[in-house]
Amino acid sequence: MKRKGVLILFAVLALILSSMTGCRRYEQIIITSGELESVSMNGFKSVDLVLIVEVDNPAGKVFVNDAEGVLKHFGKVVGRVTLAPLVLKPRTTEKYHVSATVQLEAGIGFKELMTIASPSRWGEYPVDVNFSGKASGVNVKRKFNDIPLKKLLESKRNEEV
């Protein structure tokens, strides 16, 4: 009876250690490059985007069901970004077409909108993005902070964001 208890304890410990190793891989998911494919204005309050984003996923298949972010300019929030759900293929570096909507904050006028739309000024706009989803039945969360918009939207292979 005692031996059975020790075996169960080792099995549980092995399961915990293997799950911890797997979780570490999910923390290694990175955005390696991105580019802007299309822009569609919805009046002066929101913008629909299609991005091509390259993601290095050393982990298993991930269902990203909630992705949102904040677009800032000198520390002030100028827009809130919502990305469409997507599935990251396991153990690959893959390009994904991602639909996004940017809701501009109140008080952001035409002048600020044109500044955001100017590629020469994208370095002034950092983005915080939060992803959450599921992988093998486990909740996975990943956060990217202060990524310059320029770095996300200009195609630069092999550069870690």
C-alpha positions in Angstrom: 0.0 0.0 0.0 2.8 2.4 0.9 4.6 1.6 -2.4 1.4 2.5 -4.3 1.2 5.9 -2.6 4.9 6.6 -3.5 4.2 5.8 -7.1 1.2 8.0 -7.2 3.2 10.8 -5.6 6.0 10.4 -8.3 3.4 10.3 -11.1 1.8 13.6 -9.8 5.2 15.2 -9.5 6.2 14.1 -13.0 2.9 15.6 -14.3 3.5 18.9 -12.6 7.1 19.2 -13.8 6.1 18.3 -17.4 3.3 20.9 -17.4 5.7 23.5 -16.0 8.1 22.8 -18.9 5.2 23.1 -21.4 4.1 26.5 -19.9 7.6 27.8 -20.3 7.4 27.2 -24.1 4.2 29.3 -24.3 6.1 32.2 -22.7 8.5 32.0 -25.6 5.9 32.8 -28.2 7.1 36.0 -30.0 6.0 38.3 -32.8 9.0 38.4 -35.2 7.6 40.8 -37.8 4.5 42.5 -39.1 3.2 44.6 -41.9 0.0 46.5 -42.7 -2.0 44.9 -45.5 -5.0 47.1 -45.6 -6.7 50.0 -43.8 -10.4 50.9 -43.9 -11.6 54.1 -42.1 -15.0 53.9 -40.3 -15.6 57.7 -40.0 -13.4 59.4 -37.5 -14.0 57.0 -34.6 -12.6 53.7 -35.7 -10.3 52.0 -38.2 -10.4 48.4 -39.5 -7.0 46.9 -40.3 -5.7 43.7 -41.8 -2.2 42.9 -40.6 0.2 40.2 -41.7 2.0 39.1 -38.5 4.7 36.6 -38.3 4.7 34.6 -35.0 7.3 32.2 -33.7 5.5 29.5 -31.7 7.8 26.9 -30.2 4.9 25.5 -28.2 1.8 23.5 -29.2 -1.4 24.7 -31.0 -2.9 27.8 -29.4 -6.4 29.0 -29.8 -6.2 32.8 -29.3 -9.8 33.8 -28.4 -9.2 37.1 -26.8 -6.7 39.7 -28.0 -6.8 43.3 -27.2 -4.4 46.2 -26.9 -3.8 49.9 -26.3 -2.3 52.3 -28.7 -0.4 55.2 -26.9 1.2 58.4 -27.9 3.6 59.9 -25.3 1.9 57.9 -22.6 -1.6 59.0 -23.5 -4.0 56.3 -24.8 -5.2 57.3 -28.3 -7.0 54.0 -29.2 -8.1 50.6 -28.1 -7.3 47.7 -30.4 -9.3 44.5 -30.7 -8.0 41.5 -32.8 -10.1 38.8 -34.3 -9.6 35.2 -32.9 -7.0 33.1 -34.6 -5.2 29.7 -34.2 -1.4 29.5 -33.9 0.0 26.4 -35.5 2.2 24.3 -33.3 6.0 24.5 -33.3 6.2 26.8 -36.4 7.2 30.3 -37.5 4.1 31.3 -39.5 2.6 34.4 -41.0 -1.0 35.1 -40.1 -3.6 37.5 -41.6 -5.1 39.2 -38.6 -8.1 41.5 -38.6 -8.1 44.3 -36.1 -10.3 47.2 -35.2 -8.9 50.4 -33.6 -11.5 52.4 -31.6 -10.1 55.9 -31.2 -10.5 57.6 -27.8 -12.7 60.6 -27.3 -10.9 63.8 -28.2 -8.8 62.3 -30.9 -9.4 64.5 -33.9 -8.6 64.4 -37.6 -5.1 65.8 -37.1 -4.1 63.0 -34.7 -5.7 60.4 -37.0 -3.6 61.6 -39.9 -0.5 61.5 -37.7 -1.2 57.9 -36.7 -1.7 57.0 -40.4 1.7 58.5 -41.3 4.3 55.7 -41.5 7.1 58.1 -40.7 5.5 58.8 -37.2 4.8 55.1 -36.3 7.9 55.0 -34.0 6.1 57.5 -31.7 3.2 55.1 -31.0 3.9 52.1 -28.6 1.3 49.4 -28.4 0.5 47.1 -25.5 -1.1 43.8 -26.5 -2.6 41.1 -24.3 -3.5 37.7 -25.7 -5.4 34.9 -24.0 -6.5 31.6 -25.3 -6.3 27.8 -24.8 -3.7 25.2 -25.5 -4.3 21.6 -24.7 -7.2 22.6 -22.4 -4.9 25.0 -20.4 -5.5 28.7 -20.3 -2.5 30.6 -21.9 -1.9 34.3 -21.5 0.8 36.4 -23.1 1.5 40.1 -22.8 3.6 42.4 -25.0 4.3 45.9 -23.7 5.5 49.0 -25.4 6.1 47.6 -28.8 6.7 50.5 -31.2 4.0 50.5 -33.9 6.7 50.9 -36.5 8.3 47.6 -35.4 5.1 45.8 -35.7 4.0 47.2 -39.1 7.3 47.2 -41.0 8.4 43.8 -42.3 11.8 43.0 -40.6 12.5 39.3 -40.5 14.3 37.7 -37.6 13.9 40.7 -35.4 12.4 39.9 -32.0 9.6 42.2 -30.8 
